[in-house]
Amino acid sequence: MTDIELLKKGYFPKELPPPFNTELFASKLTDIHKDWKKVTLSIERKTKPERQSFKDKFRESKWVVHSIPKTGFSRRLLGIPNPYHQSILSKTIADKWKDIELIYSKSNMSSSIPIIDTTGKRALQYKNSFGEFKKGCIINSFDKLFEVKTDVSRYYGTLYTHVIPWAIHSKAVAKTKRRDLTLLGNILDKNLRESNSGQTFGIPIGPDTSLVIAEIIGCTLDKIIQDKFKSSSIKGFRFVDDYFIYCENQSDSEKVFKFIQSLFTEYQLDINEEKTKISKSPYELEANWAIELGSFTFRKHPKSQQTDIERFVSLAFRHAKSNPKDSVLNFAISVLKFQTFLDESWELFQALILKIALTEPVTLPVVAQLLISHKSKVDKSKIKSITEIIIKEHSAKGHNFEVAWALWICKEFQIKLKDKIAEIIFNSNDIISILIALDLKNIGKINASVSTKNIELELTEESLMDDKWLLTYEAITKGWLPKPKKNPIKLNEYFNVLEKNKIHFYDETKSLIPFPVIKSSTSKVPVKETSNYEQSKNFKKSEPTIVKMIAPITEY
């Protein structure tokens, strides 16, 4: 593992629209380091006050915060750290990767140890998927009657950075050597605090470096649990912060739960009470809604297929209403994306996936990809209508994810925004959405007369080290906003190096990759309407059903 790999695919959160990427930054990292070395050497020849001023400038930075939906009313805050401090953290992890792997090797419970992502989508991936983890729990708990399930409440957001040296070196060592920067735990603690305004609580959700940090804590807790119960017949499994412990009796189950609860408290973590329970077999292995939606089949003749689509979405809505804390509609759209539908079904299918997007905006990336995959059939007037509704509804609530993806759909379909819609975005604090809107304005999809004065006032030298660093750098270097009289980039030595190396973090040429679509022919053969729930033995041989693919429930 290298810092270049971590920064190329593992820096920006995967939930952002396509133009946000760091591949160019990573590819020129060696040149950036060389140029930065020249800067720091020149600073050493300055006066003491000048050296101190330089040091203070780069002491700390802030993340760009990007709010995304989970389910229902709950939200998750992604963090996009400043490239200066993120490159330092990435180098620490890369240089100490073998030491970190030794920490991971202490756990025989984890399915979420980060390994190199061989697919090339990210820098790191989990050793097992959540689905594989669940299957492993079932296979290995065959002889246990009781299941203890628990997890950490807001794990990344509440993680106390001083816990990292505790986990790696023990509390006793960490407390006596808290300023010893030869210790990996102290270095990681310092790197994370510097990227978050010096705060000791929270690590950014999104970068792959956070997977590494979270797993260091997780494997340490695993080792403590393993040692505590090594003489018992208890079997334990963990995926990130989800614990599944299997026991022979109620008494052991209660002992395990109480111990984990006290362990979490010791490491300043809170148990998620809503997801904590002790169950005795027989207990539910899979939610009823996942079974019903995952096993749904769609027929291949026009009227029957349209009936099936309508019934499937109706079923999904019913389950979503009954299970507001579950990712029902996200699962449903994942099932739909694997289907091949006839041309006659498109109008209904389009209307229903737009309804799903409006109801559960976390589905927007998949809905957008589905629309792009059938671009020639899309009704742009409906896309325009739905994106305007989403932007107006979610901007006022600070729902960055929904607004950003609605804007990106407008970019993909070259939809022009009304002035009032554009003004809402430019008057917000939504960094990601503002950049997409500036891109739209640059290509004429937002009128040039729409004012950006409020944004221009915020382009300062200080903003390059706070939560507006991405907006300040990209808006100026791309010429989307006029340069201030005192160009902030020229006043910030690090970002000046990035500009000289022609680095960008927003690539307006990027687009969504369509799903592979199997071309469906338009059927003109009249078909007698039949029930979707008829037994397959009653189907005519000339009416094959499309084989469904069960999509996994994605877990962060």
Secondary structure by P-SEA (a helix, b strand, c coil): ccaaaaaaccccccccccccccaaaaaaaaaaaaaaaaaaaaaaaccaaaaaaaaaaacccccbbbbbbccccbbbbbbbccaaaaaaaaaaaaaaaaaaaaaaaccccccccccccccccccccccccaaaaaaaaaaaaccccbbbbcccccccccccccccccccccaaaaaacccccccaaaaaaaaaaaaccccccccccccaaaaaaaaaaaaaaaaaaaaacccccbbbbbcccbbbbbbccaaaaaaaaaaaaaaaaaaccccccccccccccccccccaaaaaaaabbbbccaaaaaaaaaaaaaaaaaaaaaccccaaaaaaaaaaaaccccccaaaaaaaaaaaaaaacccaaaaaaaaaaaacccccaaaaaaaaaaaaaacccccaaaaaaaaaaaaaaacccccaaaaaaaaacccaaaaaaaaaaaaaccccccccaaaaaaaccaaaaaccaaaaaaaaaaaccccccccccccccaaaaaaaaaccccccccbbbbbccccccccccccccccccccccccccccccccbbbbbccccc
